[in-house]
């Protein structure tokens, strides 16, 4: 067995990688701080955030307000934008020096890239794309829940010996915490040692996509196989009630709708106040994407559809019969 960079006896505390963009924390960082705070309270340990960048004082303050006991800040012009070499070197050195027990990162493109590199460099394990995090009652070990095979299998994974116990978590899984007006934690700045020959990449130009983010939608109208490719009524209803249109993997794979609208294990995990689910059977790999919704209205012609088990309101009928009437009623309310 390959020895870890440090032993579990030397490890302590829960860490969260605080991914930021232009000095502002990404949503998944806040979500992980919220869940990390709960786990740290349960384990009676400290919660720390690791923040890299340039001019990130405001982001550090937000992290404290979100529940971190400490924010470890590494600032350098070369860290203003994420690059694999720089971030892996700096975070890896901080981890080896400070020796956290648990290290959580967002399952974003940058988070996944960094987590994989760190796991190899630190000689530890990595539970990727988790949809749940718990502590094992008997041992205090981190348990990461991961679904696979289209949602047909749920695996609970732990890392008994190697440290840190690392996991990446899908955005939208956990709710962000309420920010406290008077945070009491501390900000600790660490020196950054980067030489030119260690950085093999340079960001010459960046283009940020300001597109759809289903994880922030308060209302969603989602369709599946039962739409037979006709999302017209769903889009019309969504426009009337100020909702975003979502879809199952089947609808996306068939080319009926854009991939950025996919909900579920291989898409987005959402937390809307209202989800109207049309023509969706309700397989687990989809329902994980709407199970945190405050209210689910399911429309399906199959009275045995599994989606009804997740729904607060059930309509057993063809969606093409139901939606026109529903749209008419909404229009009447608006005009009346």
N, C-alpha and C positions, 0 to 999 in steps of 0.2 A: 504494500500500500504506500502511495506517495505521501510523505509527511506534509502536514499543513504548514503555513507560515508561522503559526503559533497555536498553542493548545487550547482546549476548551477551558482548562483551569485558569488560563491567563486572560480569558475573554470576559467582557462585561458590557452591558448597555445595549440599547437598540438605536440604530442609526437609520436615517432616511437621506437618500440623495435628493437634494433640492434642485431639480432641474429648473432652469430659468431661461427666459427669452427677453433680451433687451432690458435686463434688470428686473423683470417681473416674474414671479413664481408661476410655473405651469400648474394647471388645475390638479394634475395627478400628484404633484408634490404636496399640495394641501390635503388631498384625500389620504395620502400615506401618513402625513403628520397626525391626522385625526385617528386613524386606526392604530398607528404607532403609539400614540398617547394612551389609548386603551390597553394595549399590550404591555406597555411600560408600567402602568398602574397595577396591572395584574401581577406582573413579575417583580414589582417593587424595585424598579431600576430606573435609570435615567434615559431620557429620549434626547438624542442629538441629531441635528441636521448638518449636512455637509454641503456647503454652497461655494461653487466656483464661478468666477466671472470677473468683470471689471465694473466698478461703481455699483455694487450690489448691497449697499447699506440698507436701502428701503426694503429690499427683499428679505434681508436678515431680520429686520424688525417684524415683518409680517409672519415669518416663521416662528418667532417667539410668541407672537399673539395667537398663533395657531396651536400652541401647546408644547413647543420644544423647550427643554430645559437649557439647552446650549446650542449655539450655532457656530460651527467651525467654518471660518471664512478664509478662502484662498483667492486673493485678487492679483491679477496680472494681465497686461494687455493681450497676451497670447491666449488667455482663457475667456476673452469676451464672447467668442463664438465657439461652440463645441467642435473639437477635433479629437480624433481617437487617441493619437499619441500623447498630446498634452494632458488631457483629462485622465487617461489611464495612469500615466506616471504620477501625477499629483495626488489623485485619490488613492492609488495603491500605496504610496509612501505614507499617507496619513493613516490609512487602515493598519498597516504593519506597525506603525509607531503607537497608535492609540488602542488597537485591538478590540474592536466591538464584537459582541456575541452574535448579533443579528444585524443584517444590512439589507434594507429594502430599497428598491428602485422601481420607477414606473416602466411599464412595458411599452414604451414609446420607441421610435427608431433610435434615438440617441441612448435611451436607457438600456435597451436591449444590446446595443453595440458595446456600451461601457461594461455592462454586467458580464457579458461573455468574456471580454478581455480580462477583467479583474479576476474572474473565477479561475482562469488558467494561471494568471500571474500569482495569485494567492494560494493556489493549489487547494481549492476547496470546491464544494458542490454548488449548484445553482438550480433552483426550482423556478422554471420559466412560465410566464403567462398565468399566474395564479388568479383564481376567482374567489379565493377565500384564504384567510390567515387565522390560525388559532395557536394557542400554546397547549402542549400536551400536559394533562393534569399531573401525571406521575413524575415526569422528568423536566418539564418546563421547556422542552424542545419546540422549535417552530414547526408547525404543521402547515404545509401549503397545499391547497386544494386545486387540482388541475383536471380539467375535463378533456376527453379525447374521443376519437372515433366518432365524430359527428355528435358528440354529447352522450354517446351510449355508455361511456365508461367514466367514472370519477376516481381519480387516484389521489391518495393522501401521501405526501412525500415529506420526509424529514432527513436531516443531515446529523447523525448522532455524534460523530467524532470531529470532523473538520470544522474549522472556523475561519471567517465568519459564516454563519448560516445565511445564505443569500437567496433572495427571491425577487423576481419582477412581478408586478401586479398590473392587471389591465386597467386603463383609465375608466372611471365611472363605476367601479366596483363598490367603493366606499363613499359615503357622504363627506364633503368637506366640513371641518369643524367650525363652530362659531368663533369669531376672533374676539379675544379679550381686550378690553380697552387699556388695561394696565398690565402688560406682560412683565414677569419678574426674572426671566432667564438671562443668561449672559451671552455676549458675542465674543468669540475668541478668534483672533486673527493669527494665521500661521504663515511663515515665510514660504515663498515659492522659488524653487530653484529649477530653472529651465534654461538650457543652452540651445543654441541654434541647431546643432547637429542632432539633437534629440527630437526635433519637430520636423517630420518629413512631409507635412502637408501645409498648405497655405490657402485660406479662404479668400479668393479673389473677388467673387461676387455672390450675393445671396438673393434668392427670390422666395418670399414667403407666401404661402397659399392662404388666403383669407377666405376660406370656403366654409362649408357646412360643418357644424360640430353637433352631432346628435346628442352627445353627453350633456349638453346644456339646454336642450329643448324642454320646455315646460309642457308641451302637448305634442303628441305623435299620432299619426294615422299610418298604420303599417299594413302591408299586404303580402300575401304569399301565393302559393300555387293556385289557390281558388280564384285569383284575379284573372287567370288565363292570359296574362300580359296586358290587361287593360287597367291601367292605374288612373285613368281619367276621373272617375267618380271620387277616388281617394284624394287626388290632388285638389279637386273642387271643394270637398269637405275641409281639407286641411287649410286651404286659403280662407275659408269662411271663419274658422275657429282659431286662426293664428297658430297653426300647427306645422310641424315638419313631416314630410313623408318618409317612412322607413320601409324596410322590406326584409324578407327572409333570404337565406343563402340561395335557395332554389330560384327565386325571382331574379336575383342578381346573376347567377350562373346562366340563366336562360337569356340574359341580355335585355330583360324588360325594364331595368332601372339601373342607375349608376351604383357602382360598388361602394361609394362613400355613404350610401344610405342603408347599408347592410347592418342588421341588428343581430346580436347573439354572440356565441362563443368565438366565432371567427370574424365578427364585425364589432359593433359598438355595444357597450353595456350602458343602458340609459336609466335615468331616474325621473321620468316626467310626472307631473301631477295627473295627467290623463293620457292613457294609451288606448286608441281605438284600433283593434286588431281584426283585420278582415281577411277571410279565406286562408287562415293559417291553422294548420293542424295542431301545432303546439308541442313539437318535439323539444326535448330539454335543451338542445344546443341553441334554440331560439329563445325559449322562455327565460333563460339566464339573463337575457338582454332587457327584459321588461319586468322581472320579478320585483324590482324595487319601486315600481310605479305606484303612486298613491291610489289610482283607480284604473282598472282595466275593463274595457267593454269589448267583448268578443262576439264576432258575427261569423257563423259557420253553419252550413246546411247539414252537417253531420252532427247529430245530437250526442254522439259518442266521442267527439273530438277532444283530445287531451287538453287543449287550450282552455276549455271550460273550467277545468280544475284550478286554473290560475286566475280566472276572471271574477270580478265583482258583480258584473252584469252580463247576462248571457242572452243572445238572440239567435235562435235556431231558425235560420232562413238563408236564402241565397243573398249574398251581399249586393247583387245587382237589383234586387227587389227592395232591399232595406235602405241603401244609401240614397237613392233619389228621393224617397220620402223624408229621410232625415235631413237632407240638404234643403228640401222645400220648407220643412219646419223651422230650420235655423234661419233661413231667409225671411220667413214670416215674423220671427221674433225680432230680427234686426230692424225690419221695416215698421214693426208695430209699436 
